[in-house]
């Protein structure tokens, strides 16, 4: 009877092995969608802090606005805006998939790049409109 025990050193890699796996657009967008969701959750907490500061008075509001207006705060707001539009556009893409549409490989890649492009354009338009 053969032993069912695994040898101490099995030379076979686990699947998918990180050294041979090449990220594809679909996997990067899937990871990005999850990351954007986490970022939006954290941004929602920051929004709640801003609203509480606004309700607490001028001094608390001024402190929060100093942080938001700092270079780090502005960069975080820009990233949060991109996350918002990316999550929105990729969510719309997933709605089409839920309807069992656009599953051809060419369409999947085209819609993936469209999500990236639309997210960038919408972010820049929003910031351009906000800075006018």
Backbone as CSV, one residue per row, in Angstrom:
resi,resn,N_x,N_y,N_z,CA_x,CA_y,CA_z,C_x,C_y,C_z
1,UNK,0.839,-1.174,0.000,0.000,0.000,0.000,0.889,1.244,0.000
2,UNK,0.623,2.158,-0.911,1.443,3.368,-1.037,1.139,4.333,0.096
3,UNK,2.155,5.052,0.490,2.005,6.030,1.562,1.309,7.278,1.024
4,UNK,0.365,7.801,1.774,-0.368,9.007,1.368,0.316,10.267,1.875
5,UNK,1.424,10.081,2.561,2.129,11.259,3.103,2.858,12.007,2.003
6,UNK,2.868,13.311,2.120,3.552,14.168,1.172,5.037,14.210,1.539
7,UNK,5.939,14.146,0.558,7.367,14.252,0.876,7.678,15.565,1.594
8,UNK,8.764,15.568,2.359,9.136,16.759,3.123,9.342,17.966,2.221
9,UNK,9.911,17.734,1.040,10.127,18.854,0.112,9.506,18.491,-1.229
10,UNK,8.395,19.107,-1.530,7.713,18.860,-2.791,8.165,19.927,-3.782
11,UNK,8.862,19.560,-4.870,9.395,20.578,-5.787,8.335,21.247,-6.655
12,UNK,7.108,20.748,-6.648,6.076,21.339,-7.497,5.587,22.661,-6.897
13,UNK,5.465,23.692,-7.735,4.956,24.978,-7.214,3.468,24.902,-6.946
14,UNK,3.002,25.744,-6.058,1.565,25.860,-5.820,0.954,26.674,-6.953
15,UNK,-0.282,26.438,-7.220,-0.924,27.113,-8.331,-1.838,28.212,-7.815
16,UNK,-1.886,29.414,-8.385,-0.913,29.930,-9.332,0.332,30.428,-8.590
17,UNK,1.453,30.064,-9.055,2.703,30.444,-8.397,3.043,31.885,-8.770
18,UNK,3.437,32.686,-7.806,3.646,34.116,-8.040,4.795,34.388,-8.996
19,UNK,5.695,33.436,-9.161,6.819,33.673,-10.059,6.455,33.430,-11.518
20,UNK,5.386,32.713,-11.766,5.001,32.446,-13.142,3.680,33.123,-13.511
21,UNK,2.999,33.682,-12.535,1.709,34.315,-12.808,1.933,35.744,-13.262
22,UNK,1.365,36.097,-14.380,1.460,37.453,-14.895,0.109,38.128,-14.719
23,UNK,0.062,39.230,-13.964,-1.233,39.897,-13.761,-1.849,40.323,-15.098
24,UNK,-3.135,40.107,-15.221,-3.869,40.507,-16.411,-4.728,41.715,-16.068
25,UNK,-5.197,42.401,-17.078,-6.024,43.586,-16.859,-7.226,43.253,-15.976
26,UNK,-7.854,42.118,-16.222,-9.037,41.759,-15.440,-8.700,41.553,-13.964
27,UNK,-7.574,40.926,-13.680,-7.210,40.697,-12.275,-6.788,41.998,-11.599
28,UNK,-6.096,42.860,-12.331,-5.686,44.152,-11.765,-6.914,45.015,-11.480
29,UNK,-7.880,45.027,-12.397,-9.100,45.815,-12.178,-9.934,45.236,-11.040
30,UNK,-9.948,43.924,-10.905,-10.678,43.302,-9.806,-10.061,43.698,-8.462
31,UNK,-8.744,43.620,-8.389,-8.049,44.032,-7.163,-8.259,45.530,-6.919
32,UNK,-8.175,46.325,-7.990,-8.388,47.767,-7.865,-9.785,48.113,-7.391
33,UNK,-10.769,47.345,-7.835,-12.153,47.579,-7.414,-12.297,47.368,-5.909
34,UNK,-11.688,46.299,-5.413,-11.734,46.026,-3.976,-10.973,47.100,-3.196
35,UNK,-9.807,47.488,-3.713,-9.000,48.522,-3.059,-9.737,49.862,-3.051
36,UNK,-10.401,50.184,-4.156,-11.174,51.425,-4.223,-12.321,51.394,-3.218
37,UNK,-12.953,50.249,-3.044,-14.027,50.124,-2.054,-13.522,50.389,-0.641
38,UNK,-12.346,49.856,-0.332,-11.747,50.111,0.984,-11.428,51.591,1.128
39,UNK,-10.844,52.185,0.084,-10.535,53.617,0.119,-11.775,54.480,0.282
40,UNK,-12.861,54.092,-0.376,-14.107,54.840,-0.241,-14.659,54.726,1.171
41,UNK,-14.496,53.578,1.792,-14.939,53.414,3.184,-14.157,54.330,4.108
42,UNK,-12.842,54.357,3.922,-12.014,55.244,4.741,-12.333,56.714,4.459
43,UNK,-12.571,57.026,3.192,-12.952,58.389,2.835,-14.289,58.789,3.428
44,UNK,-15.190,57.833,3.575,-16.482,58.118,4.202,-16.319,58.465,5.677
45,UNK,-15.366,57.819,6.326,-15.062,58.169,7.719,-14.523,59.591,7.777
46,UNK,-13.635,59.930,6.843,-13.096,61.299,6.797,-14.214,62.308,6.523
47,UNK,-15.157,61.949,5.665,-16.296,62.832,5.392,-17.130,63.046,6.653
48,UNK,-17.326,61.988,7.422,-18.072,62.105,8.682,-17.335,63.011,9.662
49,UNK,-16.015,62.882,9.720,-15.211,63.763,10.594,-15.379,65.207,10.156
50,UNK,-15.358,65.448,8.852,-15.520,66.811,8.336,-16.899,67.373,8.703
51,UNK,-17.936,66.555,8.555,-19.288,67.004,8.903,-19.429,67.270,10.404
52,UNK,-18.840,66.425,11.217,-18.886,66.632,12.675,-18.143,67.907,13.043
53,UNK,-17.004,68.140,12.387,-16.246,69.373,12.656,-17.047,70.599,12.241
54,UNK,-17.754,70.511,11.115,-18.572,71.639,10.666,-19.691,71.922,11.658
55,UNK,-20.245,70.875,12.246,-21.326,71.053,13.215,-20.811,71.478,14.586
56,UNK,-19.514,71.274,14.835,-18.942,71.568,16.155,-18.504,73.010,16.319
57,UNK,-18.403,73.731,15.243,-18.027,75.135,15.366,-16.878,75.511,14.451
58,UNK,-16.626,76.820,14.425,-15.645,77.373,13.494,-14.225,76.878,13.768
59,UNK,-13.856,76.743,15.022,-12.487,76.345,15.351,-12.211,74.897,14.903
60,UNK,-13.117,73.983,15.194,-12.954,72.580,14.777,-12.962,72.469,13.254
61,UNK,-13.849,73.214,12.622,-13.928,73.193,11.168,-12.642,73.727,10.544
62,UNK,-12.083,74.785,11.095,-10.845,75.366,10.577,-9.688,74.368,10.680
63,UNK,-9.620,73.630,11.784,-8.554,72.625,11.935,-8.664,71.537,10.875
64,UNK,-9.876,71.056,10.639,-10.059,70.010,9.628,-9.761,70.559,8.242
65,UNK,-10.179,71.787,7.964,-9.922,72.376,6.652,-8.435,72.641,6.434
66,UNK,-7.694,72.928,7.502,-6.239,73.064,7.379,-5.627,71.737,6.934
67,UNK,-6.118,70.653,7.497,-5.628,69.325,7.121,-6.029,68.976,5.688
68,UNK,-7.277,69.243,5.347,-7.758,68.936,3.998,-7.024,69.782,2.962
69,UNK,-6.714,71.026,3.291,-6.046,71.927,2.363,-4.541,71.732,2.273
70,UNK,-3.975,70.897,3.128,-2.535,70.634,3.071,-2.222,69.801,1.829
71,UNK,-0.941,69.764,1.421,-0.601,68.946,0.254,-0.988,67.470,0.422
72,UNK,-0.800,66.920,1.597,-1.173,65.517,1.834,-2.693,65.371,1.755
73,UNK,-3.426,66.292,2.365,-4.889,66.247,2.324,-5.421,66.381,0.908
74,UNK,-4.821,67.266,0.128,-5.244,67.449,-1.258,-4.963,66.189,-2.076
75,UNK,-3.797,65.584,-1.864,-3.469,64.341,-2.575,-4.448,63.226,-2.203
76,UNK,-4.780,63.129,-0.926,-5.736,62.103,-0.500,-7.119,62.349,-1.096
77,UNK,-7.521,63.610,-1.182,-8.811,63.931,-1.797,-8.820,63.576,-3.288
78,UNK,-7.685,63.810,-3.956,-7.590,63.473,-5.370,-7.691,61.961,-5.568
79,UNK,-6.967,61.205,-4.750,-7.011,59.742,-4.834,-8.414,59.232,-4.496
80,UNK,-9.050,59.849,-3.503,-10.408,59.442,-3.127,-11.375,59.707,-4.284
81,UNK,-11.198,60.826,-4.961,-12.056,61.149,-6.105,-11.866,60.123,-7.219
82,UNK,-10.597,59.760,-7.494,-10.348,58.743,-8.508,-10.977,57.411,-8.092
83,UNK,-10.832,57.045,-6.830,-11.416,55.791,-6.333,-12.930,55.797,-6.515
84,UNK,-13.553,56.935,-6.257,-15.003,57.056,-6.415,-15.420,56.792,-7.862
85,UNK,-14.755,57.444,-8.801,-15.128,57.281,-10.208,-14.734,55.903,-10.740
86,UNK,-13.595,55.365,-10.292,-13.189,54.033,-10.718,-14.192,52.990,-10.233
87,UNK,-14.566,53.093,-8.973,-15.521,52.132,-8.401,-16.874,52.245,-9.110
88,UNK,-17.297,53.466,-9.416,-18.551,53.690,-10.134,-18.502,53.077,-11.535
89,UNK,-17.462,53.412,-12.298,-17.371,52.922,-13.679,-17.212,51.408,-13.728
90,UNK,-16.393,50.862,-12.851,-16.208,49.410,-12.836,-17.481,48.711,-12.346
91,UNK,-18.220,49.353,-11.458,-19.498,48.793,-11.011,-20.512,48.739,-12.139
92,UNK,-20.538,49.762,-12.982,-21.424,49.760,-14.152,-21.025,48.640,-15.101
93,UNK,-19.737,48.446,-15.275,-19.238,47.340,-16.104,-19.714,45.996,-15.551
94,UNK,-19.679,45.851,-14.258,-20.124,44.608,-13.636,-21.636,44.421,-13.760
95,UNK,-22.389,45.513,-13.805,-23.832,45.387,-14.035,-24.122,44.768,-15.396
96,UNK,-23.345,45.141,-16.403,-23.509,44.516,-17.717,-23.168,43.036,-17.648
97,UNK,-22.122,42.718,-16.902,-21.741,41.310,-16.759,-22.824,40.526,-16.029
98,UNK,-23.473,41.161,-15.044,-24.560,40.480,-14.334,-25.703,40.147,-15.274
99,UNK,-25.854,40.945,-16.303,-26.866,40.668,-17.321,-26.360,39.709,-18.388
100,UNK,-25.242,39.076,-18.134,-24.609,38.114,-19.037,-24.402,38.741,-20.417
101,UNK,-23.771,39.893,-20.409,-23.446,40.583,-21.648,-21.953,40.912,-21.643
102,UNK,-21.398,41.053,-22.825,-20.031,41.524,-23.013,-18.988,40.598,-22.404
103,UNK,-19.121,39.301,-22.630,-18.167,38.345,-22.096,-17.127,37.887,-23.119
104,UNK,-17.103,38.482,-24.291,-16.070,38.136,-25.258,-14.764,38.773,-24.780
105,UNK,-13.654,38.083,-25.000,-12.363,38.545,-24.483,-12.026,39.951,-24.975
106,UNK,-12.295,40.208,-26.242,-11.998,41.539,-26.799,-12.826,42.623,-26.095
107,UNK,-14.101,42.338,-25.836,-14.992,43.293,-25.167,-14.595,43.482,-23.709
108,UNK,-14.162,42.411,-23.066,-13.726,42.509,-21.668,-12.544,43.460,-21.543
109,UNK,-11.565,43.319,-22.436,-10.404,44.202,-22.388,-10.763,45.633,-22.792
110,UNK,-11.612,45.778,-23.794,-12.030,47.125,-24.218,-12.777,47.842,-23.102
111,UNK,-13.682,47.128,-22.443,-14.433,47.761,-21.354,-13.533,48.032,-20.153
112,UNK,-12.530,47.181,-19.933,-11.574,47.422,-18.844,-10.788,48.700,-19.066
113,UNK,-10.268,48.864,-20.275,-9.524,50.097,-20.575,-10.463,51.314,-20.577
114,UNK,-11.712,51.116,-20.981,-12.687,52.213,-20.939,-12.945,52.650,-19.496
115,UNK,-12.976,51.693,-18.568,-13.140,52.019,-17.144,-11.978,52.882,-16.661
116,UNK,-10.762,52.474,-17.009,-9.579,53.242,-16.589,-9.621,54.655,-17.186
117,UNK,-9.894,54.747,-18.481,-9.927,56.056,-19.148,-11.045,56.938,-18.598
118,UNK,-12.237,56.380,-18.440,-13.367,57.164,-17.934,-13.100,57.650,-16.514
119,UNK,-12.458,56.821,-15.711,-12.144,57.209,-14.332,-11.184,58.393,-14.301
120,UNK,-10.183,58.338,-15.148,-9.213,59.443,-15.215,-9.896,60.710,-15.715
121,UNK,-10.670,60.602,-16.789,-11.344,61.775,-17.360,-12.328,62.379,-16.364
122,UNK,-13.139,61.557,-15.723,-14.117,62.071,-14.758,-13.430,62.719,-13.552
123,UNK,-12.330,62.141,-13.109,-11.585,62.729,-11.989,-11.041,64.103,-12.379
124,UNK,-10.431,64.190,-13.543,-9.875,65.473,-13.994,-10.974,66.506,-14.228
125,UNK,-12.104,66.076,-14.779,-13.225,67.010,-14.977,-13.765,67.512,-13.638
126,UNK,-13.900,66.618,-12.683,-14.409,67.021,-11.369,-13.465,68.005,-10.699
127,UNK,-12.175,67.723,-10.763,-11.217,68.635,-10.141,-11.106,69.946,-10.906
128,UNK,-11.210,69.888,-12.220,-11.206,71.115,-13.003,-12.408,71.971,-12.691
129,UNK,-13.572,71.343,-12.539,-14.791,72.073,-12.198,-14.703,72.634,-10.775
130,UNK,-14.151,71.874,-9.855,-14.063,72.308,-8.462,-13.074,73.444,-8.274
131,UNK,-12.052,73.521,-9.106,-11.020,74.547,-8.958,-11.352,75.826,-9.701
132,UNK,-12.439,75.818,-10.482,-12.824,77.031,-11.221,-13.475,78.028,-10.309
